[in-house]
Amino acid sequence: MKRVLTSNRRQFLVALAALVLLPFMLRWFEHSQVYHPSRPFETTGRELGRPFESVEFRANDGPRLHGWFFPADATSPRADWAVLVCHGNGGNISHRLALTGALLRTGVAVFQFDYRGYGRSEGRPGEEGTYRDAQAAHAWLRQKGFQGERIVAFGESLGGGIVSELALRETLGGIVLQSTFTSIPEIGKELFPWLPVRWISTIQYDTRSKLPRIQIPVLVMHSREDTLTRFAHAEANLAAANEPKLFWELSGDHNESVEDAPRITEGMEKFLQLIEASGKRNSGP
């Protein structure tokens, strides 16, 4: 009898420990699926053969952040425009020089930065933290002399969820959703259909629900070959966005489409023309 009681007590304690640890395990699993930061740099920024600044700035809750600012050519008619790049959930800014080069070819300045916990930025990533980081990068561009209406926020994958929130917090000229999901719970239930993702998700990045409140031009860039963020996400985001809006098709799988530099340059050129035309209409005759 004593052995039975001891065995039952052990089983009870194991079950109790599992219940106590389960929420922590779920939070760890969720965080590890959403954020894949990398500290080491694979490029120096000099590979583009253009002048640039390596800058440090702070989020309003403390972490010191790092980014690269590439000015536009002085003779460019868009020298007073800047594209703020909010990258995807993996790597850091050193992995995205092809994207930077594609954007620079439209004649704008480009500012790419790392969220907290990525690259040379301090801290640990989280949803609200990434929103604050984007606001800090936006503030840095404003201090640099760029008007809010002439800052376009480019969101790559996870970055699309960040720029959609940035558009509700700060003044922007437009946002780009490149290979962006509708929300973390939506893509989570596709990737992990056996989990009750909607019930356990604490990280949202709910892009689609924010788009109806965004009153600036929106560009959706997506590939039909994307096996991670399916094309249906792009269709849903585009449908939720207000006019003026534009869809631009890319090629390749999720991590390949951002390397499609010629198509990104062409799509961004069309979008900048749309923003410029929209601004002229709103300013009257």
VEXVOTOR-324087 format. One line per 5 residues: number of its first residue (from 1); their letters; for each residue y, x, z of N, C-alpha, C. Coordinates in nm, 3 decimals, decimal comma. Each point is the difference from the previous one (the first is absolute). Layout:
<atoms>
NUM> A> Y X Z Y X Z Y X Z ~ ...
</atoms>
This chain:
<atoms>
1> MKRVL> -0,122 0,084 0,000 0,122 -0,084 0,000 0,126 0,087 0,000 ~ -0,004 0,109 0,080 0,116 0,087 0,009 0,031 0,064 -0,136 ~ -0,109 0,039 -0,074 0,019 0,059 -0,131 0,065 -0,100 -0,096 ~ -0,042 -0,127 0,009 0,056 -0,104 -0,088 0,149 -0,016 0,028 ~ 0,036 -0,003 0,129 0,140 -0,015 0,039 0,082 0,119 -0,048
6> TSNRR> -0,054 0,120 0,013 0,070 0,120 -0,045 0,020 -0,003 -0,151 ~ -0,106 -0,042 -0,071 0,008 -0,008 -0,146 0,103 -0,104 -0,043 ~ 0,001 -0,115 0,065 0,096 -0,104 -0,033 0,143 0,046 0,029 ~ 0,016 0,071 0,111 0,133 0,051 0,036 0,049 0,100 -0,104 ~ -0,093 0,086 -0,047 0,037 0,099 -0,101 0,041 -0,070 -0,129
11> QFLVA> -0,075 -0,099 -0,041 0,032 -0,074 -0,123 0,135 -0,070 0,013 ~ 0,024 -0,056 0,120 0,128 -0,067 0,023 0,116 0,098 -0,012 ~ -0,017 0,118 0,059 0,107 0,100 -0,003 0,025 0,049 -0,143 ~ -0,108 0,017 -0,077 0,014 0,042 -0,140 0,074 -0,106 -0,080 ~ -0,039 -0,126 0,021 0,067 -0,109 -0,071 0,147 -0,011 0,039
16> LAALV> 0,028 0,018 0,130 0,137 -0,006 0,048 0,084 0,113 -0,061 ~ -0,058 0,120 -0,004 0,070 0,114 -0,058 0,029 -0,023 -0,148 ~ -0,098 -0,059 -0,070 0,019 -0,029 -0,143 0,114 -0,098 -0,021 ~ 0,007 -0,103 0,087 0,107 -0,099 -0,011 0,137 0,062 0,027 ~ 0,004 0,091 0,097 0,126 0,066 0,034 0,044 0,092 -0,113
21> LLPFM> -0,096 0,072 -0,059 0,033 0,097 -0,104 0,022 -0,062 -0,137 ~ -0,054 -0,120 -0,022 0,005 -0,060 -0,134 0,142 -0,012 -0,056 ~ 0,097 -0,050 0,078 0,136 -0,009 -0,057 0,055 0,136 -0,041 ~ -0,028 0,104 0,080 0,048 0,134 -0,034 -0,068 0,052 -0,126 ~ -0,129 -0,028 -0,015 -0,073 0,042 -0,118 0,052 -0,070 -0,125
26> LRWFE> 0,030 -0,130 0,014 0,053 -0,075 -0,115 0,136 0,052 -0,041 ~ 0,086 0,031 0,100 0,133 0,053 -0,032 -0,011 0,137 -0,068 ~ -0,092 0,084 0,050 -0,021 0,132 -0,061 -0,048 -0,016 -0,144 ~ -0,094 -0,090 -0,021 -0,055 -0,021 -0,135 0,109 -0,051 -0,093 ~ 0,079 -0,096 0,045 0,106 -0,056 -0,083 0,101 0,108 -0,037
31> HSQVY> 0,044 0,076 0,099 0,099 0,105 -0,025 -0,054 0,105 -0,096 ~ -0,127 0,037 0,016 -0,059 0,104 -0,084 -0,018 -0,045 -0,144 ~ -0,011 -0,131 -0,022 -0,012 -0,052 -0,136 0,135 -0,009 -0,070 ~ 0,106 -0,024 0,076 0,132 -0,021 -0,060 0,072 0,132 -0,024 ~ -0,011 0,095 0,093 0,077 0,124 -0,009 -0,092 0,121 -0,019
36> HPSRP> 0,030 0,080 -0,102 -0,075 0,123 -0,027 0,100 0,115 -0,019 ~ 0,070 0,038 0,106 0,102 0,105 -0,015 -0,060 0,138 -0,020 ~ 0,075 0,084 -0,069 -0,037 0,139 -0,019 0,119 0,087 0,038 ~ -0,026 0,105 0,075 0,106 0,091 0,042 0,027 0,113 -0,101 ~ -0,104 0,070 -0,051 0,025 0,114 -0,089 0,068 -0,042 -0,130
41> FETTG> 0,089 0,084 -0,050 0,067 -0,024 -0,128 -0,076 0,072 -0,111 ~ -0,018 -0,068 -0,113 -0,068 0,058 -0,115 0,099 0,052 -0,104 ~ 0,125 -0,042 0,008 0,105 0,049 -0,090 0,123 0,033 0,083 ~ 0,094 0,069 -0,061 0,120 0,042 0,072 0,123 -0,081 -0,038 ~ -0,008 -0,079 -0,106 0,117 -0,071 -0,052 0,067 0,075 -0,114
46> RELGR> -0,025 0,130 -0,008 0,063 0,082 -0,105 -0,070 -0,016 -0,135 ~ -0,118 -0,059 0,002 -0,080 -0,008 -0,123 0,070 -0,079 -0,110 ~ 0,091 -0,090 0,036 0,071 -0,080 -0,101 0,110 0,081 -0,068 ~ 0,033 0,116 0,053 0,103 0,083 -0,061 0,139 -0,060 0,009 ~ 0,025 -0,075 0,107 0,130 -0,065 0,019 0,053 0,033 0,139
51> PFESV> 0,133 -0,005 0,016 0,054 0,020 0,136 -0,040 -0,115 0,090 ~ -0,024 0,029 0,127 -0,034 -0,105 0,096 0,034 0,050 0,139 ~ 0,007 -0,096 0,093 0,026 0,030 0,140 -0,121 -0,039 0,083 ~ -0,039 0,086 0,093 -0,098 -0,036 0,102 0,080 -0,044 0,121 ~ -0,014 -0,126 0,039 0,089 -0,055 0,102 -0,079 -0,054 0,120
56> EFRAN> 0,065 0,001 0,115 -0,054 -0,061 0,121 0,099 -0,104 0,051 ~ -0,053 -0,110 0,049 0,082 -0,107 0,054 -0,085 -0,073 0,104 ~ 0,061 -0,089 0,076 -0,072 -0,067 0,108 -0,005 -0,151 -0,018 ~ -0,113 -0,057 0,038 -0,010 -0,146 0,011 0,076 -0,043 0,124 ~ 0,040 -0,126 0,005 0,084 -0,044 0,111 -0,074 -0,007 0,134
61> DGPRL> -0,134 0,015 -0,003 -0,074 0,005 0,126 -0,046 0,141 0,034 ~ 0,052 0,102 -0,073 -0,021 0,137 0,043 -0,070 0,098 -0,090 ~ -0,112 -0,037 -0,067 -0,074 0,102 -0,076 0,084 0,070 -0,107 ~ -0,017 0,130 -0,010 0,066 0,077 -0,104 -0,083 -0,009 -0,127 ~ 0,064 -0,034 -0,111 -0,068 -0,023 -0,127 0,043 0,106 -0,102
66> HGWFF> -0,081 0,013 -0,103 0,026 0,102 -0,102 -0,010 -0,062 -0,140 ~ 0,084 0,049 -0,090 -0,006 -0,047 -0,138 0,056 0,101 -0,097 ~ -0,016 -0,030 -0,129 0,056 0,079 -0,109 0,097 -0,087 -0,079 ~ 0,120 0,050 -0,020 0,100 -0,071 -0,081 0,024 0,077 -0,129 ~ -0,022 -0,068 -0,112 0,024 0,057 -0,132 0,121 -0,070 -0,062
71> PADAT> 0,113 0,069 -0,013 0,117 -0,065 -0,060 -0,020 -0,025 -0,149 ~ 0,071 -0,098 -0,052 -0,001 -0,026 -0,144 0,079 0,109 -0,071 ~ -0,022 0,011 -0,129 0,083 0,091 -0,080 0,145 -0,044 0,012 ~ 0,090 0,096 0,017 0,141 -0,031 0,021 0,060 -0,080 -0,114 ~ -0,053 0,018 -0,121 0,054 -0,069 -0,118 -0,063 -0,137 -0,023
76> SPRAD> -0,098 -0,038 0,083 -0,069 -0,127 -0,020 0,091 -0,117 0,033 ~ 0,000 -0,105 -0,084 0,078 -0,120 0,032 -0,051 -0,074 0,124 ~ -0,119 0,039 0,047 -0,057 -0,061 0,120 -0,002 0,100 0,116 ~ 0,089 0,095 0,000 0,002 0,101 0,105 0,029 -0,060 0,137 ~ 0,060 -0,118 0,003 0,031 -0,065 0,128 -0,107 -0,102 0,040
81> WAVLV> -0,114 0,002 -0,068 -0,115 -0,083 0,035 -0,106 0,087 0,067 ~ -0,073 -0,056 0,094 -0,109 0,072 0,066 -0,122 -0,089 0,012 ~ -0,117 0,058 -0,020 -0,126 -0,069 0,026 -0,059 0,057 0,129 ~ -0,023 -0,088 0,095 -0,060 0,037 0,129 -0,149 -0,029 -0,009 ~ -0,082 0,104 0,006 -0,144 -0,015 -0,017 -0,069 -0,016 0,135
86> CHGNG> -0,068 -0,112 0,017 -0,086 -0,024 0,117 -0,144 0,011 -0,051 ~ -0,066 0,109 0,035 -0,129 0,029 -0,061 -0,114 -0,080 0,062 ~ -0,120 0,021 -0,055 -0,118 -0,071 0,046 -0,053 0,051 0,132 ~ -0,120 -0,047 0,037 -0,050 0,024 0,135 -0,068 0,136 0,017 ~ -0,017 0,076 -0,109 -0,069 0,128 0,011 0,087 0,117 -0,041
91> GNISH> -0,035 0,118 0,050 0,069 0,122 -0,040 0,139 0,013 0,059 ~ 0,091 0,056 -0,080 0,139 0,016 0,039 0,084 0,021 -0,125 ~ 0,128 0,031 0,016 0,089 0,008 -0,116 -0,040 0,110 -0,098 ~ -0,071 0,102 0,047 -0,035 0,111 -0,089 -0,103 -0,040 -0,105 ~ -0,063 -0,116 0,018 -0,100 -0,047 -0,096 0,061 -0,089 -0,109
96> RLALT> 0,132 -0,016 -0,001 0,059 -0,102 -0,086 0,111 0,053 -0,092 ~ -0,011 0,126 -0,039 0,102 0,056 -0,087 -0,004 -0,060 -0,139 ~ -0,116 -0,043 -0,047 -0,008 -0,064 -0,131 0,081 -0,129 -0,001 ~ -0,008 -0,077 0,108 0,080 -0,122 0,012 0,148 0,034 0,007 ~ 0,034 0,102 0,078 0,140 0,042 0,011 0,057 0,037 -0,136
101> GALLR> -0,077 0,078 -0,076 0,045 0,040 -0,133 0,019 -0,119 -0,092 ~ -0,091 -0,097 0,008 0,011 -0,119 -0,083 0,127 -0,078 0,031 ~ 0,035 -0,009 0,127 0,119 -0,074 0,041 0,127 0,077 -0,037 ~ -0,001 0,132 0,014 0,117 0,081 -0,033 0,036 -0,013 -0,148 ~ -0,100 -0,024 -0,083 0,027 -0,009 -0,145 0,081 -0,123 -0,037
106> TGVAV> 0,020 -0,093 0,094 0,087 -0,115 -0,028 0,146 0,031 0,032 ~ 0,028 0,121 0,049 0,138 0,041 0,024 0,052 -0,028 0,138 ~ -0,087 -0,039 0,093 0,040 -0,032 0,137 -0,034 0,116 0,093 ~ 0,054 -0,004 0,121 -0,044 0,091 0,106 -0,126 -0,059 0,064 ~ -0,081 0,084 0,060 -0,124 -0,046 0,064 -0,008 0,060 0,140
111> FQFDY> -0,027 -0,087 0,098 -0,021 0,044 0,138 -0,137 -0,047 0,043 ~ -0,090 0,095 0,024 -0,131 -0,035 0,052 -0,014 0,061 0,140 ~ -0,060 -0,075 0,089 -0,011 0,043 0,139 -0,137 -0,034 0,054 ~ -0,035 0,062 0,111 -0,128 -0,028 0,065 0,022 -0,088 0,123 ~ -0,084 -0,101 0,014 0,000 -0,081 0,121 -0,039 0,087 0,119
116> RGYGR> 0,029 -0,049 0,117 -0,043 0,069 0,123 -0,152 0,025 -0,005 ~ -0,039 0,122 0,037 -0,141 0,035 -0,001 -0,049 0,057 -0,132 ~ 0,082 -0,006 -0,103 -0,036 0,054 -0,131 0,079 0,129 -0,025 ~ -0,064 0,096 -0,069 0,071 0,121 -0,039 0,066 0,068 0,118 ~ 0,131 0,023 -0,012 0,075 0,069 0,104 0,078 -0,096 0,090
121> SEGRP> -0,031 -0,127 -0,008 0,067 -0,099 0,084 -0,075 -0,017 0,132 ~ 0,076 -0,013 0,107 -0,059 -0,014 0,133 -0,061 -0,139 0,021 ~ -0,083 -0,009 0,103 -0,045 -0,130 0,048 -0,132 -0,046 -0,057 ~ -0,028 -0,128 0,022 -0,123 -0,065 -0,044 0,037 -0,126 -0,076 ~ -0,060 -0,024 -0,117 0,041 -0,116 -0,080 -0,040 -0,132 0,063
126> GEEGT> 0,077 -0,102 -0,030 -0,025 -0,137 0,041 0,090 -0,090 -0,084 ~ -0,027 -0,128 -0,001 0,073 -0,090 -0,090 0,150 0,001 0,027 ~ 0,041 -0,030 0,121 0,143 -0,002 0,030 0,061 0,139 -0,017 ~ -0,076 0,104 0,035 0,049 0,136 -0,017 0,032 0,032 -0,145 ~ -0,087 -0,041 -0,093 0,027 0,028 -0,141 0,122 -0,076 -0,049
131> YRDAQ> 0,021 -0,121 0,053 0,122 -0,074 -0,037 0,124 0,075 0,047 ~ -0,004 0,050 0,122 0,114 0,075 0,053 0,022 0,130 -0,077 ~ -0,109 0,062 -0,043 0,011 0,124 -0,076 0,070 -0,025 -0,134 ~ -0,036 -0,110 -0,066 0,064 -0,034 -0,127 0,148 -0,031 0,021 ~ 0,033 -0,066 0,110 0,141 -0,027 0,030 0,076 0,130 0,023
136> AAHAW> -0,064 0,096 0,067 0,066 0,128 0,024 0,024 0,075 -0,130 ~ -0,097 -0,006 -0,092 0,017 0,064 -0,130 0,112 -0,068 -0,079 ~ 0,005 -0,131 0,009 0,107 -0,077 -0,066 0,136 0,041 0,058 ~ 0,008 0,014 0,131 0,124 0,040 0,066 0,042 0,140 -0,044 ~ -0,099 0,090 -0,020 0,031 0,135 -0,046 0,065 -0,004 -0,139
141> LRQKG> -0,054 -0,084 -0,087 0,058 -0,013 -0,134 0,141 -0,058 0,007 ~ 0,021 -0,096 0,089 0,134 -0,057 0,015 0,099 0,107 0,046 ~ -0,043 0,083 0,094 0,085 0,109 0,049 0,026 0,104 -0,110 ~ -0,093 0,008 -0,093 0,014 0,091 -0,114 0,102 -0,052 -0,101 ~ 0,037 -0,128 0,014 0,102 -0,057 -0,087 -0,049 -0,106 -0,095
146> FQGER> -0,129 -0,036 0,005 -0,052 -0,103 -0,090 0,027 -0,139 0,056 ~ 0,050 -0,088 -0,083 0,020 -0,139 0,041 -0,135 -0,069 0,010 ~ -0,013 -0,092 0,094 -0,126 -0,071 0,016 -0,044 -0,071 -0,126 ~ 0,095 -0,056 -0,074 -0,031 -0,073 -0,123 -0,052 0,092 -0,110 ~ 0,014 0,131 0,020 -0,047 0,096 -0,101 -0,116 0,084 0,052
151> IVAFG> -0,068 -0,055 0,100 -0,124 0,061 0,049 -0,115 -0,094 -0,037 ~ -0,097 0,051 -0,074 -0,120 -0,076 -0,035 -0,115 0,056 0,082 ~ -0,069 -0,086 0,072 -0,112 0,043 0,085 -0,131 -0,016 -0,077 ~ -0,068 0,111 -0,020 -0,126 0,004 -0,075 -0,116 0,007 0,099 ~ -0,083 -0,103 0,003 -0,113 -0,004 0,093 -0,132 0,020 -0,072
156> ESLGG> -0,066 0,111 0,031 -0,131 0,028 -0,057 -0,108 -0,051 0,094 ~ -0,079 -0,097 -0,046 -0,112 -0,053 0,078 0,048 -0,051 0,137 ~ -0,039 0,065 0,109 0,048 -0,039 0,133 0,153 -0,002 0,004 ~ 0,063 0,091 -0,074 0,146 0,005 -0,002 0,064 -0,128 -0,048 ~ -0,072 -0,079 -0,080 0,054 -0,129 -0,043 0,020 -0,095 0,117
161> GIVSE> -0,092 0,006 0,097 0,017 -0,080 0,120 0,119 0,045 0,082 ~ 0,035 0,126 -0,012 0,113 0,055 0,075 0,132 -0,033 -0,067 ~ 0,006 0,013 -0,134 0,128 -0,027 -0,068 0,034 -0,148 0,002 ~ -0,102 -0,087 0,006 0,030 -0,144 0,008 0,065 -0,034 0,134 ~ -0,038 0,070 0,106 0,066 -0,019 0,129 0,138 0,066 0,000
166> LALRE> 0,010 0,116 -0,062 0,129 0,069 -0,009 0,104 -0,087 -0,069 ~ -0,043 -0,074 -0,102 0,092 -0,087 -0,073 0,057 -0,112 0,087 ~ -0,072 -0,036 0,107 0,047 -0,104 0,093 0,090 0,059 0,108 ~ -0,007 0,132 0,019 0,078 0,064 0,107 0,124 0,073 -0,050 ~ -0,004 0,048 -0,126 0,109 0,082 -0,053 0,040 -0,046 -0,139
171> TLGGI> 0,116 0,047 -0,047 0,047 -0,033 -0,134 -0,065 0,092 -0,102 ~ -0,057 -0,061 -0,104 -0,065 0,074 -0,107 0,040 -0,059 -0,134 ~ -0,019 0,079 -0,105 0,025 -0,050 -0,135 -0,123 -0,063 -0,062 ~ -0,119 0,034 0,050 -0,124 -0,055 -0,051 -0,117 0,065 0,070 ~ -0,119 -0,059 -0,015 -0,121 0,060 0,057 -0,109 0,003 -0,106
176> VLQST> -0,088 0,099 0,014 -0,115 0,017 -0,089 -0,127 -0,008 0,083 ~ -0,093 -0,084 -0,044 -0,131 -0,012 0,064 -0,103 0,058 -0,096 ~ -0,041 0,124 0,025 -0,094 0,067 -0,088 -0,139 0,001 0,064 ~ -0,094 -0,073 -0,062 -0,138 -0,009 0,051 -0,003 -0,051 0,143 ~ 0,082 -0,099 0,029 0,017 -0,050 0,138 -0,081 -0,126 0,024
181> FTSIP> -0,059 -0,009 0,118 -0,076 -0,117 0,042 0,093 -0,110 0,051 ~ -0,055 -0,121 0,014 0,079 -0,111 0,055 0,019 0,015 0,149 ~ -0,105 0,044 0,071 0,007 0,026 0,144 -0,124 0,079 0,041 ~ 0,007 0,064 0,115 -0,117 0,073 0,051 -0,117 -0,094 0,029 ~ 0,021 -0,114 0,066 -0,115 -0,089 0,022 -0,066 -0,046 -0,130
186> EIGKE> 0,081 -0,024 -0,105 -0,056 -0,046 -0,127 -0,088 0,106 -0,064 ~ 0,050 0,124 -0,006 -0,082 0,105 -0,061 -0,114 0,039 0,093 ~ 0,022 -0,014 0,132 -0,105 0,032 0,096 -0,120 -0,090 -0,014 ~ 0,023 -0,128 -0,024 -0,114 -0,091 -0,012 -0,078 0,025 -0,129 ~ 0,066 0,059 -0,102 -0,070 0,037 -0,123 -0,085 0,125 0,020
191> LFPWL> 0,053 0,095 0,077 -0,071 0,126 0,022 -0,109 -0,012 0,106 ~ 0,023 -0,088 0,100 -0,096 -0,016 0,110 -0,029 -0,150 0,019 ~ -0,071 -0,059 -0,095 -0,024 -0,146 0,006 -0,082 -0,045 0,119 ~ -0,071 0,092 0,065 -0,083 -0,036 0,115 0,079 -0,002 0,132 ~ 0,126 0,041 -0,005 0,082 0,002 0,121 0,100 -0,117 0,001
196> PVRWI> 0,030 -0,056 0,118 0,103 -0,105 0,009 0,140 0,062 -0,003 ~ 0,035 0,056 -0,115 0,120 0,082 -0,011 0,126 -0,075 0,041 ~ 0,010 -0,126 -0,040 0,121 -0,078 0,032 0,020 -0,013 0,150 ~ -0,109 -0,007 0,075 0,010 -0,019 0,145 0,033 0,130 0,073 ~ -0,049 0,112 -0,052 0,013 0,124 0,077 0,114 0,090 -0,050
201> STIQY> 0,061 -0,034 -0,113 0,105 0,088 -0,055 0,127 -0,006 0,084 ~ 0,048 0,116 0,039 0,132 0,009 0,064 0,101 0,065 -0,094 ~ -0,049 0,068 -0,105 0,086 0,060 -0,102 0,007 -0,097 -0,117 ~ 0,118 -0,039 -0,040 0,015 -0,106 -0,099 0,052 0,047 -0,136 ~ 0,116 0,066 -0,004 0,065 0,035 -0,127 -0,010 -0,118 -0,098
206> DTRSK> 0,052 -0,113 0,042 -0,016 -0,124 -0,076 0,107 -0,010 -0,109 ~ -0,024 0,069 -0,109 0,097 0,007 -0,110 0,027 -0,137 -0,060 ~ -0,106 -0,074 -0,030 0,017 -0,126 -0,073 0,086 -0,100 0,077 ~ -0,015 -0,006 0,133 0,077 -0,098 0,077 0,149 0,035 0,004 ~ 0,033 0,128 -0,024 0,141 0,042 0,006 0,072 -0,017 -0,132
211> LPRIQ> -0,074 0,003 -0,109 0,063 -0,001 -0,132 0,089 -0,122 -0,026 ~ -0,035 -0,121 0,043 0,090 -0,113 -0,024 0,136 0,014 0,067 ~ 0,009 0,086 0,102 0,128 0,020 0,070 0,081 0,116 -0,057 ~ -0,055 0,070 -0,096 0,067 0,117 -0,058 0,077 -0,044 -0,125 ~ 0,130 0,023 0,002 0,088 -0,050 -0,106 0,054 0,111 -0,090
216> IPVLV> -0,080 0,102 -0,023 0,037 0,109 -0,090 -0,112 0,016 -0,103 ~ 0,027 0,070 -0,111 -0,104 0,017 -0,103 -0,126 0,068 0,054 ~ -0,114 -0,046 -0,052 -0,131 0,051 0,042 -0,079 0,043 -0,123 ~ -0,058 0,119 0,008 -0,090 0,049 -0,104 -0,140 0,012 0,059 ~ -0,097 -0,063 -0,064 -0,140 0,013 0,039 -0,070 0,085 -0,105
221> MHSRE> -0,054 0,114 0,043 -0,075 0,089 -0,089 -0,145 0,005 0,049 ~ -0,093 -0,024 -0,091 -0,140 -0,006 0,044 -0,092 0,024 -0,119 ~ -0,120 0,048 0,030 -0,101 0,020 -0,102 -0,110 -0,104 0,015 ~ -0,046 -0,053 -0,111 -0,113 -0,094 0,003 -0,130 0,071 0,038 ~ 0,000 0,133 -0,008 -0,119 0,080 0,031 -0,006 0,039 0,147
226> DTLTR> 0,096 -0,043 0,080 0,006 0,036 0,142 -0,114 -0,067 0,075 ~ -0,093 0,081 0,052 -0,115 -0,056 0,071 0,022 -0,010 0,150 ~ 0,108 0,059 0,051 0,031 -0,009 0,143 0,091 -0,119 0,027 ~ 0,117 0,000 -0,062 0,091 -0,113 0,010 -0,011 -0,078 -0,130 ~ -0,076 -0,105 0,002 -0,032 -0,072 -0,124 0,125 -0,061 -0,063
231> FAHAE> -0,012 -0,025 -0,129 0,114 -0,047 -0,078 0,054 -0,133 0,053 ~ -0,085 -0,078 0,065 0,043 -0,129 0,055 0,112 0,018 0,102 ~ 0,004 0,112 0,069 0,108 0,026 0,095 0,134 0,011 -0,073 ~ 0,000 0,068 -0,114 0,122 0,013 -0,079 0,046 -0,138 -0,050 ~ -0,094 -0,080 -0,045 0,034 -0,134 -0,051 0,061 -0,085 0,111
236> ANLAA> -0,058 0,008 0,120 0,051 -0,079 0,112 0,139 0,048 0,043 ~ 0,019 0,130 0,005 0,131 0,055 0,037 0,106 -0,037 -0,103 ~ -0,035 0,009 -0,127 0,095 -0,033 -0,106 0,038 -0,147 0,006 ~ -0,097 -0,086 0,025 0,028 -0,144 0,010 0,092 -0,032 0,118 ~ -0,014 0,076 0,108 0,079 -0,027 0,121 0,142 0,052 -0,010
241> ANEPK> 0,024 0,096 -0,089 0,132 0,063 -0,011 0,099 -0,090 -0,072 ~ 0,126 0,012 0,039 0,107 -0,073 -0,067 0,043 0,073 -0,126 ~ 0,066 -0,075 -0,089 0,063 0,064 -0,116 0,127 0,072 0,046 ~ 0,040 0,107 -0,070 -0,068 0,061 -0,114 -0,118 0,087 0,045 ~ -0,107 -0,006 -0,076 -0,118 0,079 0,031 -0,065 0,046 -0,129
246> LFWEL> -0,082 0,102 0,012 -0,061 0,061 -0,118 -0,140 0,047 0,036 ~ -0,094 -0,020 -0,091 -0,134 0,058 0,016 -0,018 0,112 -0,100 ~ -0,060 0,110 0,045 -0,026 0,114 -0,087 -0,142 0,048 0,025 ~ -0,081 0,000 -0,107 -0,142 0,034 0,016 -0,022 0,150 -0,008 ~ -0,079 0,051 0,095 -0,041 0,140 0,002 -0,147 0,009 -0,040
251> SGDHN> -0,053 0,120 -0,006 -0,140 0,018 -0,035 -0,068 0,086 0,107 ~ -0,133 -0,007 0,003 -0,076 0,082 0,094 -0,027 -0,070 0,131 ~ -0,083 0,063 0,081 -0,034 -0,055 0,131 0,115 0,021 0,098 ~ -0,020 -0,040 0,123 0,109 -0,007 0,098 0,076 0,131 0,012 ~ -0,070 0,109 0,021 0,066 0,129 0,019 0,033 0,071 -0,130
256> ESVED> -0,044 -0,055 -0,111 0,029 0,058 -0,130 0,130 -0,056 -0,060 ~ 0,028 -0,125 0,031 0,115 -0,066 -0,065 0,132 0,065 0,036 ~ 0,011 0,056 0,121 0,124 0,066 0,042 0,021 0,130 -0,077 ~ -0,106 0,052 -0,062 0,009 0,120 -0,082 0,039 -0,032 -0,145 ~ 0,009 -0,129 -0,033 0,034 -0,042 -0,136 0,151 0,015 -0,019
261> APRIT> 0,047 0,126 -0,001 0,144 0,028 0,002 0,077 -0,063 -0,116 ~ -0,047 0,009 -0,125 0,077 -0,060 -0,110 0,020 -0,150 0,017 ~ -0,106 -0,071 0,044 0,013 -0,145 0,018 0,093 -0,033 0,117 ~ -0,006 0,080 0,105 0,088 -0,024 0,114 0,146 0,023 -0,040 ~ 0,026 0,107 -0,075 0,136 0,025 -0,047 0,049 -0,116 -0,086
266> EGMEK> -0,085 -0,044 -0,092 0,039 -0,109 -0,090 0,026 -0,129 0,077 ~ -0,088 -0,032 0,094 0,017 -0,121 0,080 0,124 0,005 0,087 ~ 0,026 0,115 0,060 0,119 0,015 0,084 0,128 -0,009 -0,083 ~ -0,004 0,053 -0,120 0,117 -0,010 -0,089 0,030 -0,147 -0,030 ~ -0,103 -0,077 -0,032 0,018 -0,144 -0,025 0,056 -0,069 0,123
271> FLQLI> -0,051 0,038 0,118 0,043 -0,066 0,124 0,145 0,035 0,033 ~ 0,037 0,125 -0,017 0,138 0,039 0,026 0,096 -0,071 -0,094 ~ -0,041 -0,018 -0,124 0,082 -0,077 -0,094 0,014 -0,146 0,045 ~ -0,110 -0,056 0,054 0,004 -0,136 0,053 0,096 -0,010 0,117 ~ -0,004 0,096 0,092 0,090 0,000 0,115 0,145 0,011 -0,046
276> EASGK> 0,024 0,091 -0,093 0,136 0,020 -0,050 0,053 -0,126 -0,068 ~ -0,085 -0,065 -0,080 0,041 -0,123 -0,067 0,025 -0,111 0,100 ~ -0,085 -0,007 0,104 0,016 -0,102 0,104 0,131 0,021 0,074 ~ 0,033 0,126 0,029 0,124 0,030 0,069 0,122 -0,038 -0,080 ~ -0,006 0,020 -0,131 0,113 -0,038 -0,087 0,019 -0,151 -0,003
281> RNSGP> -0,113 -0,073 -0,004 0,010 -0,147 -0,002 0,060 -0,051 0,131 ~ -0,043 0,061 0,113 0,050 -0,047 0,130 0,145 0,035 0,025 ~ 0,051 0,106 -0,068 0,138 0,040 0,019 0,097 -0,081 -0,085 ~ -0,055 -0,082 -0,090 0,087 -0,087 -0,082 0,057 0,072 -0,118 ~ 0,087 -0,070 -0,077 0,057 0,059 -0,122 0,096 0,113 0,033
</atoms>
